[in-house]
Amino acid sequence: MARPPSIEDDKLTDLIVAVFRERGFVGTAIGDLSTASGLRRASLYHRFPAGKEQMAEVALDTVGRRFRRILEPMREDADVAAGIAETARRLGEFYGAGALSCVLDTMTLAGAPAEIRDRARSLATAWIDAMTDAARRAGHRPDAALRAAKDAFVRIEGALVLGRVTGDTGAFAEAVALLPTLLMPEAADERSGASLGAELHP
């Protein structure tokens, strides 16, 4: 009878994701993965014969599946505003209310293999595309929808970087809360009107 694994596959994958999320590809050593999982290096290589690169691919595949679930409401809910709000809530959970680093950021640092950077880039593109489509369905013109999606992406990713550097997660909470406002044209019009009113009546 085969010896049962000392750690379940799902748990092992979660631990691998967590390590790459914090250290990136270049900063992660097999020893880090061994320590996090409690498995010997030989056991890790038994499960992942191609080594660290294969583990990184598995980590990004896992993140990709989770992102599909996160983006699903924004893509599929007939009530666009409600779908965006639910996606925003799920983003907050995924990033630990801003306390967790973004694997799309850490895995694309210099030194990562091109295949890994390409996978991370495709996830970021899918996220922006989903926000663009939601903004367009909400009533934005295509060019405005893309600008709104990129603005939202920059705000959220920038807030995650700020949280990692300073420990201040407030900007992330604000960025996620603003996601419906950033993508819905009515809210954008209200912001523009408020800004114009402030300029006319200082």
SESE-485108 format. One record per residue (C-alpha): residue in three letters; x, y, z. Coordinates in steps of 0.25 Angstrom, whole numbers, plus 5000, padded with zeros to 4 digits. Layout:
// SESE-485108
{code->Ala&x->X&y->Y&z->Z}
...
// end
This chain:
// SESE-485108
{code->Met&x->5000&y->5000&z->5000}
{code->Ala&x->5005&y->5014&z->4996}
{code->Arg&x->5009&y->5023&z->5008}
{code->Pro&x->4999&y->5034&z->5009}
{code->Pro&x->5004&y->5048&z->5007}
{code->Ser&x->5008&y->5055&z->5019}
{code->Ile&x->5000&y->5068&z->5015}
{code->Glu&x->4988&y->5069&z->5006}
{code->Asp&x->4990&y->5074&z->4992}
{code->Asp&x->4981&y->5086&z->4994}
{code->Lys&x->4988&y->5090&z->5007}
{code->Leu&x->5001&y->5089&z->5001}
{code->Thr&x->4997&y->5098&z->4989}
{code->Asp&x->4992&y->5108&z->4999}
{code->Leu&x->5005&y->5108&z->5006}
{code->Ile&x->5013&y->5109&z->4993}
{code->Val&x->5004&y->5121&z->4988}
{code->Ala&x->5007&y->5128&z->5002}
{code->Val&x->5022&y->5127&z->5000}
{code->Phe&x->5022&y->5132&z->4986}
{code->Arg&x->5013&y->5143&z->4989}
{code->Glu&x->5022&y->5148&z->5000}
{code->Arg&x->5036&y->5145&z->4994}
{code->Gly&x->5033&y->5145&z->4979}
{code->Phe&x->5040&y->5135&z->4969}
{code->Val&x->5054&y->5139&z->4971}
{code->Gly&x->5053&y->5141&z->4986}
{code->Thr&x->5047&y->5128&z->4988}
{code->Ala&x->5057&y->5116&z->4991}
{code->Ile&x->5053&y->5101&z->4992}
{code->Gly&x->5057&y->5102&z->5006}
{code->Asp&x->5046&y->5113&z->5008}
{code->Leu&x->5036&y->5104&z->5002}
{code->Ser&x->5041&y->5092&z->5010}
{code->Thr&x->5040&y->5099&z->5023}
{code->Ala&x->5026&y->5105&z->5020}
{code->Ser&x->5021&y->5091&z->5016}
{code->Gly&x->5028&y->5083&z->5026}
{code->Leu&x->5033&y->5074&z->5015}
{code->Arg&x->5047&y->5070&z->5012}
{code->Arg&x->5053&y->5075&z->4999}
{code->Ala&x->5052&y->5061&z->4993}
{code->Ser&x->5037&y->5060&z->4996}
{code->Leu&x->5035&y->5073&z->4989}
{code->Tyr&x->5043&y->5069&z->4977}
{code->His&x->5035&y->5056&z->4977}
{code->Arg&x->5022&y->5064&z->4975}
{code->Phe&x->5028&y->5074&z->4966}
{code->Pro&x->5039&y->5068&z->4958}
{code->Ala&x->5042&y->5081&z->4950}
{code->Gly&x->5045&y->5088&z->4963}
{code->Lys&x->5042&y->5102&z->4967}
{code->Glu&x->5037&y->5107&z->4954}
{code->Gln&x->5027&y->5096&z->4954}
{code->Met&x->5023&y->5100&z->4968}
{code->Ala&x->5021&y->5114&z->4963}
{code->Glu&x->5013&y->5110&z->4951}
{code->Val&x->5004&y->5102&z->4961}
{code->Ala&x->5003&y->5114&z->4970}
{code->Leu&x->4999&y->5123&z->4958}
{code->Asp&x->4989&y->5113&z->4953}
{code->Thr&x->4982&y->5113&z->4967}
{code->Val&x->4982&y->5128&z->4968}
{code->Gly&x->4976&y->5128&z->4954}
{code->Arg&x->4964&y->5119&z->4958}
{code->Arg&x->4962&y->5128&z->4971}
{code->Phe&x->4962&y->5140&z->4962}
{code->Arg&x->4952&y->5134&z->4953}
{code->Arg&x->4943&y->5132&z->4965}
{code->Ile&x->4946&y->5146&z->4970}
{code->Leu&x->4942&y->5153&z->4956}
{code->Glu&x->4930&y->5144&z->4954}
{code->Pro&x->4920&y->5153&z->4960}
{code->Met&x->4925&y->5165&z->4952}
{code->Arg&x->4925&y->5157&z->4939}
{code->Glu&x->4911&y->5150&z->4941}
{code->Asp&x->4902&y->5158&z->4950}
{code->Ala&x->4891&y->5164&z->4942}
{code->Asp&x->4891&y->5175&z->4953}
{code->Val&x->4905&y->5181&z->4949}
{code->Ala&x->4906&y->5190&z->4961}
{code->Ala&x->4903&y->5178&z->4970}
{code->Gly&x->4913&y->5169&z->4963}
{code->Ile&x->4924&y->5180&z->4964}
{code->Ala&x->4921&y->5181&z->4979}
{code->Glu&x->4922&y->5166&z->4981}
{code->Thr&x->4935&y->5165&z->4973}
{code->Ala&x->4940&y->5176&z->4982}
{code->Arg&x->4936&y->5169&z->4995}
{code->Arg&x->4943&y->5156&z->4989}
{code->Leu&x->4956&y->5164&z->4986}
{code->Gly&x->4956&y->5169&z->5000}
{code->Glu&x->4956&y->5155&z->5005}
{code->Phe&x->4966&y->5150&z->4996}
{code->Tyr&x->4976&y->5161&z->5000}
{code->Gly&x->4973&y->5159&z->5014}
{code->Ala&x->4967&y->5173&z->5015}
{code->Gly&x->4980&y->5179&z->5009}
{code->Ala&x->4990&y->5171&z->5018}
{code->Leu&x->4995&y->5161&z->5008}
{code->Ser&x->5004&y->5164&z->4996}
{code->Cys&x->4999&y->5162&z->4982}
{code->Val&x->5005&y->5150&z->4975}
{code->Leu&x->5003&y->5157&z->4961}
{code->Asp&x->5013&y->5168&z->4966}
{code->Thr&x->5023&y->5159&z->4974}
{code->Met&x->5024&y->5148&z->4963}
{code->Thr&x->5027&y->5158&z->4952}
{code->Leu&x->5040&y->5164&z->4958}
{code->Ala&x->5053&y->5164&z->4951}
{code->Gly&x->5059&y->5150&z->4949}
{code->Ala&x->5046&y->5142&z->4948}
{code->Pro&x->5045&y->5133&z->4936}
{code->Ala&x->5038&y->5138&z->4924}
{code->Glu&x->5027&y->5127&z->4925}
{code->Ile&x->5024&y->5131&z->4940}
{code->Arg&x->5023&y->5146&z->4936}
{code->Asp&x->5014&y->5143&z->4925}
{code->Arg&x->5005&y->5135&z->4933}
{code->Ala&x->5004&y->5146&z->4944}
{code->Arg&x->5002&y->5157&z->4933}
{code->Ser&x->4991&y->5149&z->4927}
{code->Leu&x->4984&y->5149&z->4940}
{code->Ala&x->4985&y->5164&z->4942}
{code->Thr&x->4980&y->5166&z->4928}
{code->Ala&x->4968&y->5157&z->4931}
{code->Trp&x->4965&y->5165&z->4943}
{code->Ile&x->4966&y->5178&z->4935}
{code->Asp&x->4957&y->5172&z->4924}
{code->Ala&x->4946&y->5168&z->4934}
{code->Met&x->4946&y->5182&z->4940}
{code->Thr&x->4946&y->5188&z->4926}
{code->Asp&x->4934&y->5180&z->4922}
{code->Ala&x->4926&y->5183&z->4934}
{code->Ala&x->4929&y->5198&z->4932}
{code->Arg&x->4924&y->5197&z->4918}
{code->Arg&x->4912&y->5189&z->4922}
{code->Ala&x->4909&y->5199&z->4932}
{code->Gly&x->4908&y->5210&z->4921}
{code->His&x->4923&y->5215&z->4919}
{code->Arg&x->4928&y->5217&z->4905}
{code->Pro&x->4938&y->5207&z->4902}
{code->Asp&x->4950&y->5216&z->4903}
{code->Ala&x->4945&y->5222&z->4916}
{code->Ala&x->4942&y->5208&z->4921}
{code->Leu&x->4956&y->5204&z->4919}
{code->Arg&x->4962&y->5216&z->4926}
{code->Ala&x->4953&y->5214&z->4938}
{code->Ala&x->4957&y->5199&z->4939}
{code->Lys&x->4972&y->5203&z->4938}
{code->Asp&x->4970&y->5214&z->4949}
{code->Ala&x->4963&y->5204&z->4958}
{code->Phe&x->4974&y->5194&z->4956}
{code->Val&x->4985&y->5204&z->4959}
{code->Arg&x->4978&y->5209&z->4971}
{code->Ile&x->4976&y->5195&z->4977}
{code->Glu&x->4990&y->5190&z->4973}
{code->Gly&x->4997&y->5203&z->4978}
{code->Ala&x->4989&y->5202&z->4991}
{code->Leu&x->4995&y->5187&z->4993}
{code->Val&x->5009&y->5192&z->4991}
{code->Leu&x->5006&y->5204&z->5001}
{code->Gly&x->5001&y->5194&z->5011}
{code->Arg&x->5013&y->5185&z->5009}
{code->Val&x->5023&y->5196&z->5010}
{code->Thr&x->5016&y->5204&z->5022}
{code->Gly&x->5007&y->5194&z->5028}
{code->Asp&x->4995&y->5204&z->5026}
{code->Thr&x->4984&y->5196&z->5020}
{code->Gly&x->4974&y->5207&z->5020}
{code->Ala&x->4977&y->5211&z->5005}
{code->Phe&x->4973&y->5197&z->5001}
{code->Ala&x->4960&y->5197&z->5008}
{code->Glu&x->4957&y->5211&z->5002}
{code->Ala&x->4961&y->5206&z->4988}
{code->Val&x->4952&y->5193&z->4989}
{code->Ala&x->4941&y->5201&z->4994}
{code->Leu&x->4942&y->5211&z->4982}
{code->Leu&x->4942&y->5200&z->4972}
{code->Pro&x->4927&y->5202&z->4968}
{code->Thr&x->4929&y->5217&z->4968}
{code->Leu&x->4941&y->5216&z->4959}
{code->Leu&x->4934&y->5207&z->4949}
{code->Met&x->4919&y->5212&z->4949}
{code->Pro&x->4918&y->5224&z->4940}
{code->Glu&x->4907&y->5231&z->4948}
{code->Ala&x->4916&y->5231&z->4960}
{code->Ala&x->4927&y->5236&z->4951}
{code->Asp&x->4918&y->5248&z->4946}
{code->Glu&x->4915&y->5251&z->4961}
{code->Arg&x->4929&y->5252&z->4964}
{code->Ser&x->4932&y->5261&z->4952}
{code->Gly&x->4920&y->5270&z->4956}
{code->Ala&x->4925&y->5271&z->4970}
{code->Ser&x->4939&y->5275&z->4966}
{code->Leu&x->4933&y->5285&z->4956}
{code->Gly&x->4924&y->5291&z->4967}
{code->Ala&x->4936&y->5292&z->4976}
{code->Glu&x->4944&y->5300&z->4966}
{code->Leu&x->4932&y->5309&z->4963}
{code->His&x->4929&y->5311&z->4978}
{code->Pro&x->4942&y->5311&z->4985}
// end
